[in-house]
């Protein structure tokens, strides 16, 4: 994209996990941990896990997703103290039930979209409340997604049935889409049959912006404090931006005192909350354009895709790309684009 000067690169999520794990010593990663309880003292914070292990440190960063155990434990304590906003106790807003997967077709020649270096994206909007799509990534793989939009009553019912999800319920959803046409030829069954079970996931597509991001020595980032719908593709990006800004605030914190920790968390919240709110609204709007099936969703999609000038849409992209928080103790990356990035916030290490 010329305004940013850097390419947009699409790849399957497991590839990202591999890249990240290669940068971290194995002994620093513990798997299959679930946080049940948090304890805070004046100078330490301790977590207790479901396998009877416990860990302690100066601060606790809850980056454990939309159903964050860290957030739930923190909010339980704050609610008992009477200091938690009521809105933070409300459920996430469910808009869709979705299933995603990564297929590796046995006959990639069947799909011309896999033959070049570009990522091809195709989306189908059904006549009912369903939508489905495919897009190509590297290594002759096809990422796919299925979506069923829920009414308010259906969403409430699904909140109680989330724990009932099983391989059988996954198969039931796949069956609903198997015979539907794949936009690249054949049916979606061809794509499903080329997908390993461990690369298939069924999820709620939900959204919510929590008001409480930190307290004491505990702070939340990513989906744990702002769950976004996937339409704009900004959920993971915002989580990474959270991590960068929080890391910068800790870098500039000085001595690890309760006062300095609170000040660092407060600065992180100040830099990120309004931007996360803006991106949550954008992701919700784009999700309706991509998969919304109500009358109003269809109307907005018709107007946006047919009547809004391209330059208006591009101006929105430029605005979003101008925000580029970068690690404070590393040199700034080269600006290769036609637009200027926003100034970096906070103190930075000098490299002169």
Residue frames as qw, qx, qy, qz and C-alpha x, y, z in Angstrom:
[[0.000, 0.891, 0.455, 0.000, 0.00, 0.00, 0.00],
 [0.481, 0.513, -0.023, 0.711, 1.68, 3.20, -1.22],
 [0.289, -0.839, -0.002, -0.462, 0.46, 5.41, 1.65],
 [0.766, -0.610, 0.203, -0.002, 2.29, 3.22, 4.19],
 [0.264, 0.747, -0.605, -0.079, 5.09, 1.97, 1.94],
 [0.214, -0.280, 0.927, -0.129, 4.88, -1.58, 3.26],
 [0.455, -0.056, -0.748, -0.481, 3.06, -4.58, 1.82],
 [0.726, -0.228, 0.319, -0.565, 0.05, -6.19, 3.47],
 [0.304, 0.286, -0.905, -0.085, 1.05, -9.83, 3.93],
 [0.810, -0.206, 0.079, -0.543, -1.57, -12.50, 4.61],
 [0.389, 0.265, -0.880, 0.068, -0.72, -15.86, 6.13],
 [0.706, -0.407, -0.548, -0.189, -2.33, -18.54, 8.27],
 [0.459, -0.794, 0.184, -0.355, -2.40, -17.87, 12.02],
 [0.936, -0.296, 0.082, 0.174, -0.36, -21.01, 12.92],
 [0.677, 0.447, -0.064, 0.581, 2.52, -19.49, 10.94],
 [0.102, -0.799, 0.168, -0.568, 2.44, -16.44, 13.20],
 [0.806, -0.563, 0.132, -0.128, 2.57, -18.67, 16.27],
 [0.918, 0.075, 0.014, 0.388, 5.65, -20.41, 14.85],
 [0.394, 0.647, -0.108, 0.643, 7.42, -17.10, 14.17],
 [0.375, -0.776, 0.167, -0.479, 6.68, -15.76, 17.66],
 [0.904, -0.413, 0.110, -0.013, 7.72, -18.94, 19.46],
 [0.825, 0.303, -0.086, 0.469, 11.04, -19.01, 17.60],
 [0.165, 0.713, -0.199, 0.651, 11.92, -15.69, 19.25],
 [0.557, -0.630, 0.259, -0.475, 11.31, -16.89, 22.82],
 [0.107, 0.359, -0.908, 0.190, 13.43, -19.39, 24.80],
 [0.587, -0.241, -0.710, -0.307, 11.32, -22.55, 25.34],
 [0.410, -0.240, -0.720, 0.506, 11.84, -22.46, 29.10],
 [0.079, 0.104, 0.224, -0.966, 9.98, -19.13, 29.24],
 [0.558, -0.061, -0.363, -0.743, 6.77, -20.64, 27.84],
 [0.233, 0.034, 0.905, -0.355, 4.37, -22.73, 29.94],
 [0.371, -0.099, -0.616, -0.688, 1.45, -24.35, 28.11],
 [0.523, -0.402, -0.723, -0.208, -2.02, -25.49, 29.21],
 [0.218, -0.162, -0.555, 0.786, -2.25, -22.99, 32.05],
 [0.216, -0.682, -0.502, -0.486, -5.52, -21.49, 33.27],
 [0.094, 0.223, -0.440, 0.865, -5.50, -18.64, 35.77],
 [0.383, -0.557, -0.733, -0.069, -8.04, -19.16, 38.55],
 [0.410, -0.863, -0.267, 0.131, -7.11, -16.52, 41.08],
 [0.425, 0.596, -0.190, 0.655, -4.92, -13.45, 41.53],
 [0.576, -0.705, -0.276, 0.308, -3.33, -12.25, 44.76],
 [0.356, 0.725, -0.103, 0.580, -1.67, -8.86, 45.12],
 [0.603, -0.565, -0.261, 0.499, 0.67, -7.64, 47.82],
 [0.070, -0.913, 0.031, 0.401, 2.38, -4.28, 48.13],
 [0.039, -0.703, 0.567, 0.428, 5.38, -5.30, 46.03],
 [0.090, -0.141, 0.935, 0.312, 4.32, -8.49, 44.19],
 [0.737, 0.149, -0.001, -0.659, 1.44, -10.12, 42.32],
 [0.236, -0.188, 0.953, 0.022, 0.81, -13.88, 42.29],
 [0.690, 0.114, -0.316, -0.642, -1.37, -16.03, 40.04],
 [0.499, -0.131, 0.829, -0.218, -2.83, -19.42, 40.98],
 [0.421, 0.254, -0.637, -0.594, -3.51, -21.86, 38.14],
 [0.862, -0.083, -0.055, -0.497, -5.92, -24.75, 37.73],
 [0.854, 0.165, -0.476, 0.129, -3.07, -27.31, 37.91],
 [0.710, -0.673, -0.137, 0.158, -2.14, -26.13, 41.43],
 [0.630, 0.095, -0.016, 0.771, 0.90, -24.19, 40.24],
 [0.093, -0.954, -0.222, 0.178, 1.50, -20.55, 41.09],
 [0.601, 0.304, 0.074, 0.736, 3.75, -17.80, 39.76],
 [0.213, -0.885, -0.251, 0.330, 4.66, -14.33, 40.99],
 [0.541, 0.300, 0.171, 0.767, 6.24, -11.18, 39.62],
 [0.120, -0.202, -0.167, 0.958, 6.28, -7.39, 39.73],
 [0.483, 0.274, -0.009, -0.831, 3.29, -7.02, 37.38],
 [0.479, 0.223, 0.849, 0.029, 0.73, -9.26, 35.68],
 [0.280, 0.316, -0.372, -0.827, -0.23, -8.69, 32.03],
 [0.598, 0.282, 0.704, -0.259, -3.52, -10.35, 31.12],
 [0.303, 0.437, -0.521, -0.668, -3.24, -11.17, 27.42],
 [0.208, 0.006, 0.977, -0.033, -5.45, -14.24, 27.64],
 [0.053, -0.257, -0.789, -0.556, -8.27, -13.40, 25.26],
 [0.364, -0.413, -0.281, -0.786, -11.93, -12.47, 25.29],
 [0.782, -0.503, -0.293, -0.223, -12.75, -14.80, 28.20],
 [0.325, 0.557, -0.549, 0.532, -9.64, -13.75, 30.12],
 [0.709, -0.436, -0.525, 0.178, -9.23, -15.53, 33.43],
 [0.397, -0.045, -0.266, 0.877, -7.04, -12.65, 34.58],
 [0.203, -0.306, -0.152, -0.918, -9.81, -10.15, 33.83],
 [0.647, -0.457, -0.505, -0.343, -12.47, -12.26, 35.51],
 [0.662, -0.330, -0.483, 0.469, -10.40, -12.63, 38.67],
 [0.229, 0.049, -0.123, 0.964, -9.53, -8.92, 38.71],
 [0.337, -0.360, -0.295, -0.818, -13.14, -7.86, 38.12],
 [0.661, -0.455, -0.595, -0.044, -14.45, -10.21, 40.81],
 [0.520, -0.282, -0.400, 0.700, -12.19, -8.55, 43.35],
 [0.048, 0.080, 0.047, 0.994, -13.02, -5.01, 42.17],
 [0.453, -0.431, -0.499, -0.600, -16.74, -5.76, 42.15],
 [0.632, -0.465, -0.574, 0.233, -16.56, -7.00, 45.74],
 [0.371, -0.243, -0.226, 0.867, -14.88, -3.69, 46.60],
 [0.186, 0.810, 0.498, -0.249, -17.68, -1.79, 44.84],
 [0.094, -0.698, 0.255, 0.663, -15.36, 0.02, 42.40],
 [0.310, 0.031, 0.791, 0.526, -16.09, -1.84, 39.13],
 [0.384, 0.204, -0.167, -0.885, -18.32, -0.09, 36.54],
 [0.713, 0.184, 0.551, -0.392, -21.56, -2.03, 35.98],
 [0.692, 0.610, -0.200, -0.330, -20.96, -2.15, 32.24],
 [0.168, 0.565, -0.808, -0.007, -17.82, -4.23, 32.80],
 [0.435, -0.062, 0.846, -0.302, -19.99, -7.02, 34.23],
 [0.730, 0.450, 0.131, -0.497, -22.18, -7.22, 31.13],
 [0.807, 0.080, 0.536, 0.234, -21.68, -10.01, 28.59],
 [0.165, -0.288, 0.531, 0.779, -19.89, -9.47, 25.31],
 [0.605, 0.490, 0.111, -0.618, -22.19, -8.62, 22.42],
 [0.509, -0.029, 0.811, 0.286, -22.50, -11.63, 20.10],
 [0.432, 0.531, -0.163, -0.711, -23.14, -10.93, 16.43],
 [0.730, 0.393, -0.468, -0.306, -22.18, -14.13, 14.65],
 [0.830, -0.292, 0.472, 0.052, -21.24, -17.77, 15.07],
 [0.467, 0.748, -0.427, -0.202, -18.23, -18.49, 12.90],
 [0.904, -0.180, 0.335, 0.194, -16.04, -21.39, 11.88],
 [0.281, 0.850, -0.410, -0.176, -12.62, -20.95, 10.33],
 [0.910, -0.139, 0.351, 0.171, -10.01, -23.30, 8.96],
 [0.069, 0.728, -0.553, -0.399, -6.86, -23.71, 6.87],
 [0.925, 0.253, 0.268, -0.097, -7.04, -26.15, 3.95],
 [0.156, -0.559, 0.682, 0.446, -4.20, -27.69, 1.94],
 [0.825, 0.391, 0.029, -0.406, -5.79, -28.97, -1.29],
 [0.767, -0.153, 0.570, 0.254, -4.34, -32.20, -2.68],
 [0.552, 0.430, 0.486, 0.523, -4.67, -30.76, -6.18],
 [0.141, -0.647, -0.122, 0.739, -3.61, -27.09, -5.98],
 [0.140, -0.016, 0.590, 0.795, -3.68, -26.86, -9.78],
 [0.006, -0.613, -0.777, -0.144, -7.45, -26.87, -9.46],
 [0.151, -0.907, -0.306, 0.247, -7.31, -23.36, -7.99],
 [0.542, 0.587, 0.053, 0.599, -5.60, -20.74, -10.20],
 [0.265, -0.917, 0.023, -0.297, -5.72, -18.34, -7.24],
 [0.791, -0.548, 0.191, 0.195, -2.82, -20.29, -5.67],
 [0.826, 0.319, 0.161, 0.437, -0.46, -19.79, -8.59],
 [0.313, 0.711, -0.095, 0.622, 0.73, -16.22, -8.01],
 [0.413, 0.008, -0.546, 0.729, 2.17, -14.28, -5.07],
 [0.287, -0.301, 0.040, -0.909, -0.99, -12.31, -4.39],
 [0.133, 0.207, 0.872, -0.422, -3.65, -13.18, -1.84],
 [0.294, -0.235, -0.553, -0.743, -7.05, -13.59, -3.48],
 [0.171, 0.160, 0.708, -0.666, -10.18, -13.06, -1.38],
 [0.345, -0.234, -0.612, -0.672, -13.73, -14.09, -2.27],
 [0.201, 0.111, 0.691, -0.685, -16.84, -13.73, -0.11],
 [0.250, -0.329, -0.756, -0.507, -20.35, -15.07, -0.71],
 [0.308, -0.001, 0.442, -0.843, -23.44, -13.56, 0.92],
 [0.023, 0.253, 0.959, 0.126, -26.27, -16.08, 1.06],
 [0.282, -0.475, -0.460, -0.695, -29.97, -15.46, 0.74],
 [0.638, -0.643, -0.422, -0.038, -30.49, -16.16, 4.45],
 [0.380, -0.907, 0.172, -0.053, -28.32, -15.26, 7.45],
 [0.859, -0.229, 0.290, 0.354, -25.25, -17.15, 6.21],
 [0.381, 0.871, -0.300, -0.080, -22.07, -16.01, 4.50],
 [0.883, -0.235, 0.295, 0.278, -18.86, -17.80, 3.60],
 [0.355, 0.895, -0.259, -0.075, -15.54, -17.05, 1.98],
 [0.914, -0.068, 0.114, 0.384, -12.05, -18.21, 1.02],
 [0.190, 0.944, -0.268, -0.042, -8.69, -16.52, 0.55],
 [0.896, 0.262, -0.224, 0.279, -5.30, -17.77, -0.55],
 [0.391, -0.852, 0.343, 0.055, -2.12, -17.69, 1.51],
 [0.189, 0.658, -0.719, -0.120, 1.41, -19.02, 1.01],
 [0.192, -0.242, 0.949, -0.068, 2.35, -22.69, 0.63],
 [0.347, -0.119, -0.760, -0.536, -0.70, -23.52, -1.50],
 [0.083, -0.340, -0.826, 0.442, -3.05, -23.11, 1.44],
 [0.215, -0.501, -0.422, -0.725, -6.60, -21.75, 1.49],
 [0.020, 0.130, 0.646, -0.752, -8.03, -20.06, 4.57],
 [0.271, -0.429, -0.651, -0.565, -11.80, -20.22, 4.81],
 [0.093, 0.057, 0.572, -0.813, -14.52, -18.85, 7.04],
 [0.240, -0.495, -0.760, -0.348, -18.19, -19.55, 7.62],
 [0.031, 0.006, 0.396, -0.918, -20.53, -17.16, 9.38],
 [0.216, -0.584, -0.745, -0.239, -24.10, -17.24, 10.62],
 [0.066, -0.349, 0.168, -0.920, -25.53, -13.92, 11.79],
 [0.242, -0.370, -0.847, 0.293, -27.56, -14.18, 15.00],
 [0.265, -0.726, -0.295, -0.561, -30.67, -12.32, 16.06],
 [0.195, -0.577, 0.461, -0.645, -30.74, -10.86, 19.58],
 [0.853, -0.272, 0.206, -0.394, -32.73, -13.83, 20.91],
 [0.940, 0.231, -0.216, 0.130, -30.43, -16.33, 19.19],
 [0.336, 0.601, -0.482, 0.541, -27.38, -14.56, 20.61],
 [0.490, -0.509, 0.427, -0.564, -28.73, -14.83, 24.16],
 [0.976, -0.056, 0.066, -0.201, -29.45, -18.53, 23.64],
 [0.786, 0.439, -0.334, 0.280, -25.95, -19.16, 22.28],
 [0.033, -0.687, 0.506, -0.521, -24.34, -17.59, 25.34],
 [0.730, -0.352, 0.441, -0.385, -25.76, -20.42, 27.43],
 [0.972, 0.193, 0.122, -0.051, -24.78, -23.09, 24.89],
 [0.288, 0.816, -0.501, 0.036, -21.14, -22.12, 24.40],
 [0.373, -0.487, 0.772, -0.166, -19.96, -24.84, 26.78],
 [0.836, 0.180, 0.473, -0.213, -21.87, -27.43, 24.73],
 [0.533, 0.714, -0.381, -0.247, -19.66, -27.00, 21.68],
 [0.732, -0.266, 0.621, 0.089, -18.05, -30.26, 20.66],
 [0.151, -0.228, 0.764, 0.585, -16.69, -31.99, 17.55],
 [0.222, 0.474, 0.847, 0.095, -20.28, -33.03, 16.85],
 [0.137, 0.855, 0.317, -0.388, -21.53, -29.44, 16.89],
 [0.091, -0.594, 0.470, 0.647, -18.67, -28.47, 14.60],
 [0.209, 0.072, 0.885, 0.410, -19.69, -31.18, 12.15],
 [0.213, 0.692, 0.670, -0.162, -23.27, -29.93, 12.25],
 [0.094, 0.835, -0.025, -0.542, -22.18, -26.46, 11.18],
 [0.139, -0.381, 0.718, 0.566, -19.93, -27.82, 8.44],
 [0.288, 0.337, 0.884, 0.150, -22.84, -29.88, 7.15],
 [0.223, 0.804, 0.393, -0.388, -24.92, -26.72, 6.76],
 [0.141, 0.826, -0.278, -0.470, -22.32, -25.30, 4.36],
 [0.579, -0.201, 0.722, 0.323, -20.93, -28.43, 2.63],
 [0.508, 0.447, 0.671, 0.303, -23.04, -28.31, -0.52],
 [0.143, 0.930, 0.121, -0.316, -22.87, -24.55, -0.98],
 [0.732, 0.603, 0.009, 0.317, -20.80, -23.34, -3.94],
 [0.586, -0.473, 0.085, 0.652, -17.17, -22.43, -3.37],
 [0.272, 0.893, 0.005, -0.359, -16.49, -19.12, -5.15],
 [0.019, -0.644, 0.672, 0.365, -13.40, -20.72, -6.73],
 [0.606, 0.219, -0.656, -0.393, -15.25, -23.71, -8.14],
 [0.445, -0.092, -0.879, 0.141, -16.75, -26.89, -6.78],
 [0.542, -0.712, -0.328, -0.301, -18.39, -26.85, -3.37],
 [0.250, -0.766, 0.436, -0.401, -17.25, -25.90, 0.10],
 [0.954, -0.234, 0.171, -0.072, -17.08, -29.63, 0.85],
 [0.805, 0.438, -0.168, 0.364, -13.93, -29.79, -1.30],
 [0.099, 0.708, -0.379, 0.588, -12.31, -27.20, 0.96],
 [0.689, -0.534, 0.286, -0.399, -13.52, -28.79, 4.21],
 [0.999, -0.010, 0.026, 0.032, -12.24, -32.24, 3.20],
 [0.678, 0.463, -0.244, 0.517, -8.75, -30.77, 2.66],
 [0.174, -0.732, 0.289, -0.592, -8.68, -29.24, 6.16],
 [0.458, 0.018, -0.807, 0.372, -7.08, -31.08, 9.12],
 [0.476, -0.699, -0.527, -0.089, -9.29, -31.19, 12.22],
 [0.551, -0.513, -0.238, 0.613, -6.65, -29.40, 14.31],
 [0.196, -0.054, 0.198, 0.959, -6.76, -26.45, 11.90],
 [0.253, -0.545, -0.567, -0.564, -10.50, -25.91, 12.32],
 [0.150, -0.176, -0.590, 0.774, -12.03, -23.71, 15.00],
 [0.176, -0.684, -0.595, -0.384, -15.56, -22.62, 15.88],
 [0.271, -0.157, -0.374, 0.873, -15.92, -19.29, 17.65],
 [0.053, 0.863, 0.470, -0.178, -18.34, -16.56, 18.56],
 [0.354, 0.380, 0.105, 0.848, -17.69, -13.28, 16.79],
 [0.354, -0.784, -0.468, 0.200, -18.21, -10.83, 19.62],
 [0.314, 0.529, -0.092, 0.783, -17.39, -7.27, 20.53],
 [0.486, -0.823, -0.292, 0.033, -17.02, -5.26, 23.70],
 [0.340, 0.569, -0.324, 0.675, -14.86, -2.44, 25.00],
 [0.622, -0.549, -0.482, 0.283, -14.22, -2.81, 28.72],
 [0.058, -0.943, 0.021, -0.327, -13.72, 0.33, 30.78],
 [0.579, -0.727, 0.368, -0.011, -11.33, -1.12, 33.37],
 [0.765, 0.528, -0.354, 0.105, -7.95, -2.01, 31.88],
 [0.513, 0.289, -0.602, 0.539, -5.78, -1.99, 34.99],
 [0.563, -0.750, 0.020, -0.347, -5.75, -1.95, 38.75],
 [0.734, -0.584, 0.332, 0.099, -2.89, -2.36, 41.20],
 [0.252, -0.534, 0.707, 0.389, -0.20, -4.47, 39.54],
 [0.513, 0.277, 0.799, 0.148, -2.51, -6.07, 36.95],
 [0.264, 0.535, -0.201, -0.777, -3.08, -4.76, 33.43],
 [0.711, 0.360, 0.603, -0.045, -5.03, -6.10, 30.42],
 [0.078, 0.490, -0.485, -0.720, -4.17, -6.00, 26.72],
 [0.123, 0.042, -0.863, -0.489, -5.73, -7.24, 23.48],
 [0.475, -0.352, -0.646, -0.483, -9.03, -9.12, 23.46],
 [0.411, -0.340, -0.710, 0.460, -8.95, -9.21, 27.25],
 [0.057, -0.497, -0.331, 0.800, -9.93, -5.52, 27.29],
 [0.419, 0.524, -0.086, -0.736, -11.29, -4.82, 23.77],
 [0.512, 0.130, 0.830, 0.181, -12.82, -7.65, 21.72],
 [0.303, 0.499, -0.229, -0.779, -13.38, -6.63, 18.10],
 [0.836, 0.399, 0.339, -0.164, -15.27, -8.21, 15.23],
 [0.650, -0.212, 0.502, 0.529, -12.97, -9.42, 12.42],
 [0.543, 0.752, 0.371, 0.046, -14.39, -7.45, 9.48],
 [0.187, 0.961, -0.202, 0.013, -11.67, -4.79, 9.42],
 [0.875, 0.198, -0.280, 0.343, -8.87, -7.20, 10.31],
 [0.095, 0.726, -0.321, 0.601, -7.69, -5.01, 13.19],
 [0.803, -0.566, -0.065, -0.176, -8.14, -7.21, 16.27],
 [0.887, -0.138, -0.043, 0.439, -4.64, -8.71, 16.31],
 [0.407, 0.549, -0.030, 0.729, -3.11, -5.42, 15.13],
 [0.334, -0.768, 0.047, -0.544, -4.61, -3.56, 18.10],
 [0.885, -0.459, -0.028, 0.076, -3.38, -6.25, 20.49],
 [0.765, 0.147, -0.033, 0.627, 0.14, -5.77, 19.13],
 [0.105, 0.678, -0.019, 0.728, -0.19, -2.00, 19.44],
 [0.664, -0.707, -0.036, -0.241, -1.28, -2.48, 23.06],
 [0.907, -0.234, -0.027, 0.349, 1.84, -4.55, 23.70],
 [0.542, 0.411, -0.017, 0.733, 4.13, -1.95, 22.11],
 [0.164, -0.744, 0.007, -0.648, 2.62, 0.98, 24.02],
 [0.786, -0.608, -0.025, -0.107, 2.59, -0.90, 27.33],
 [0.861, -0.025, -0.050, 0.505, 6.21, -1.98, 26.82],
 [0.322, 0.564, -0.035, 0.760, 7.19, 1.64, 26.15],
 [0.438, -0.755, -0.007, -0.488, 5.40, 2.84, 29.28],
 [0.890, -0.437, -0.008, 0.130, 7.19, 0.22, 31.37],
 [0.726, 0.277, -0.040, 0.628, 10.51, 1.12, 29.72],
 [0.111, 0.595, -0.069, 0.793, 10.06, 4.73, 30.82],
 [0.626, -0.658, -0.373, -0.190, 8.71, 3.84, 34.26],
 [0.008, -0.680, 0.531, -0.505, 11.87, 3.97, 36.36],
 [0.061, -0.207, 0.884, -0.415, 11.93, 2.20, 39.73],
 [0.443, -0.295, -0.771, -0.349, 9.26, -0.49, 40.18],
 [0.084, 0.081, 0.617, -0.778, 7.18, 1.17, 42.90],
 [0.206, 0.558, 0.793, -0.129, 3.38, 0.94, 43.24],
 [0.156, 0.786, 0.135, -0.582, 3.10, 4.61, 42.29],
 [0.040, 0.510, -0.599, -0.616, 5.25, 4.21, 39.17],
 [0.172, 0.155, 0.950, 0.211, 3.43, 1.04, 38.09],
 [0.224, 0.700, 0.609, -0.298, 0.08, 2.81, 38.36],
 [0.113, 0.755, -0.149, -0.628, 1.44, 5.81, 36.44],
 [0.068, -0.280, 0.806, 0.518, 2.74, 3.54, 33.66],
 [0.182, 0.388, 0.901, 0.062, -0.58, 1.70, 33.38],
 [0.170, 0.772, 0.372, -0.486, -2.45, 5.01, 33.39],
 [0.073, 0.622, -0.416, -0.660, -0.31, 6.33, 30.52],
 [0.121, -0.005, 0.928, 0.352, -0.85, 3.11, 28.57],
 [0.189, 0.601, 0.758, -0.169, -4.61, 3.43, 29.02],
 [0.114, 0.769, 0.068, -0.625, -4.50, 7.10, 28.01],
 [0.032, 0.461, -0.628, -0.627, -2.69, 6.31, 24.76],
 [0.014, 0.008, -0.948, -0.317, -4.76, 3.30, 23.80],
 [0.272, 0.405, 0.769, -0.412, -8.38, 3.52, 25.02],
 [0.415, 0.645, 0.096, -0.635, -9.77, 6.06, 22.54],
 [0.269, 0.465, -0.695, -0.477, -7.95, 4.45, 19.62],
 [0.071, 0.055, 0.996, -0.027, -9.27, 1.02, 20.59],
 [0.356, 0.524, 0.557, -0.537, -12.78, 2.47, 20.80],
 [0.383, 0.624, -0.258, -0.630, -12.45, 3.96, 17.32],
 [0.195, 0.317, -0.876, -0.308, -11.16, 0.68, 15.89],
 [0.234, 0.216, 0.908, -0.272, -13.93, -1.31, 17.58],
 [0.460, 0.609, 0.274, -0.586, -16.52, 0.88, 15.85],
 [0.345, 0.580, -0.540, -0.503, -14.71, 0.49, 12.54],
 [0.007, 0.159, -0.983, -0.089, -14.44, -3.28, 12.85],
 [0.366, 0.377, 0.743, -0.414, -18.14, -3.54, 13.68],
 [0.470, 0.655, -0.001, -0.591, -19.11, -1.49, 10.64],
 [0.278, 0.502, -0.727, -0.377, -16.84, -3.44, 8.31],
 [0.186, 0.003, 0.976, -0.112, -18.13, -6.76, 9.64],
 [0.490, 0.526, 0.498, -0.485, -21.66, -5.70, 8.74],
 [0.434, 0.664, -0.344, -0.503, -20.46, -4.82, 5.25],
 [0.136, 0.401, -0.889, -0.174, -18.65, -8.15, 4.88],
 [0.173, -0.099, -0.980, 0.016, -21.20, -10.50, 6.41],
 [0.283, 0.225, 0.500, -0.787, -24.26, -8.59, 7.68],
 [0.017, -0.251, -0.869, -0.426, -27.58, -9.89, 6.41],
 [0.087, 0.637, 0.592, -0.486, -30.16, -7.59, 7.98],
 [0.374, 0.816, 0.392, 0.203, -31.99, -5.04, 5.84],
 [0.123, -0.976, 0.126, 0.130, -29.90, -2.19, 7.24],
 [0.586, -0.438, 0.549, 0.404, -26.66, -4.13, 6.71],
 [0.588, 0.376, 0.596, 0.397, -27.54, -4.77, 3.07],
 [0.195, 0.949, 0.235, 0.081, -28.45, -1.12, 2.55],
 [0.315, -0.856, 0.314, 0.263, -25.16, 0.13, 4.00],
 [0.632, -0.165, 0.630, 0.421, -23.22, -2.39, 1.89],
 [0.504, 0.648, 0.501, 0.274, -25.04, -1.30, -1.28],
 [0.043, 0.999, 0.023, -0.005, -24.22, 2.36, -0.63],
 [0.469, -0.714, 0.430, 0.293, -20.60, 1.78, 0.41],
 [0.617, -0.082, 0.665, 0.413, -19.67, -0.49, -2.49],
 [0.434, 0.556, 0.594, 0.387, -21.53, 1.39, -5.20],
 [0.074, 0.918, 0.273, 0.278, -21.79, 5.06, -4.29],
 [0.465, -0.834, 0.135, 0.265, -18.97, 6.04, -1.93],
 [0.508, 0.794, -0.333, 0.037, -16.00, 7.35, -3.97],
 [0.898, 0.042, -0.292, 0.327, -12.83, 5.30, -3.78],
 [0.318, 0.508, -0.329, 0.730, -10.85, 8.31, -2.57],
 [0.540, -0.592, 0.145, -0.581, -13.08, 8.57, 0.51],
 [0.970, -0.228, -0.075, -0.018, -12.37, 4.95, 1.40],
 [0.744, 0.305, -0.257, 0.537, -8.64, 5.41, 0.77],
 [0.048, -0.673, 0.258, -0.691, -8.59, 8.47, 3.04],
 [0.790, -0.506, 0.098, -0.332, -9.90, 6.27, 5.84],
 [0.954, 0.026, -0.128, 0.271, -7.13, 3.73, 5.23],
 [0.435, 0.553, -0.256, 0.663, -4.49, 6.48, 5.26],
 [0.397, -0.683, 0.200, -0.579, -5.80, 7.77, 8.59],
 [0.928, -0.352, 0.057, -0.109, -5.58, 4.33, 10.17],
 [0.879, 0.205, -0.115, 0.414, -2.11, 3.66, 8.80],
 [0.156, 0.776, -0.234, 0.564, -0.77, 6.94, 10.17],
 [0.621, -0.642, 0.318, -0.320, -0.90, 5.51, 13.70],
 [0.843, 0.280, -0.433, 0.152, 2.25, 3.40, 14.07],
 [0.535, -0.772, 0.313, -0.140, 3.48, 3.04, 17.67],
 [0.763, 0.410, -0.453, 0.211, 7.04, 1.68, 17.75],
 [0.809, -0.397, -0.281, 0.332, 9.28, 0.27, 20.45],
 [0.126, -0.990, 0.060, -0.027, 10.94, 3.14, 22.34],
 [0.528, -0.654, 0.475, 0.259, 14.36, 1.50, 22.70],
 [0.665, 0.156, 0.580, 0.445, 14.78, 0.65, 19.00],
 [0.058, -0.242, 0.306, 0.919, 15.45, 2.98, 16.04],
 [0.575, 0.489, 0.276, -0.595, 12.36, 4.12, 14.14],
 [0.646, 0.237, 0.654, 0.313, 11.66, 2.18, 10.96],
 [0.135, -0.103, 0.408, 0.897, 12.05, 3.90, 7.62],
 [0.459, 0.566, 0.410, -0.548, 8.96, 5.70, 6.36],
 [0.317, -0.024, 0.741, 0.592, 8.63, 4.39, 2.81],
 [0.228, 0.636, 0.735, 0.050, 5.13, 5.66, 2.14],
 [0.163, 0.516, 0.293, 0.788, 3.54, 8.77, 0.69],
 [0.428, -0.788, -0.212, -0.389, 1.81, 9.73, 3.95],
 [0.137, 0.520, -0.589, 0.604, 3.42, 10.89, 7.18],
 [0.560, -0.354, -0.734, 0.146, 2.99, 8.81, 10.35],
 [0.405, -0.864, -0.120, -0.275, 1.75, 10.44, 13.53],
 [0.089, 0.676, -0.590, 0.432, 4.43, 11.51, 16.04],
 [0.631, -0.116, -0.738, 0.207, 5.49, 8.85, 18.54],
 [0.495, -0.764, -0.040, -0.412, 4.20, 9.33, 22.09],
 [0.823, -0.553, 0.062, 0.113, 6.40, 9.20, 25.17],
 [0.168, -0.814, 0.517, 0.206, 10.17, 9.33, 25.65],
 [0.934, 0.347, -0.072, 0.038, 12.42, 7.42, 23.26],
 [0.740, -0.395, 0.260, 0.478, 16.02, 6.23, 23.44],
 [0.248, 0.881, -0.235, -0.328, 18.38, 8.50, 21.51],
 [0.895, 0.104, 0.318, 0.295, 20.39, 6.92, 18.69],
 [0.347, 0.924, -0.115, 0.114, 22.32, 10.01, 17.61]]
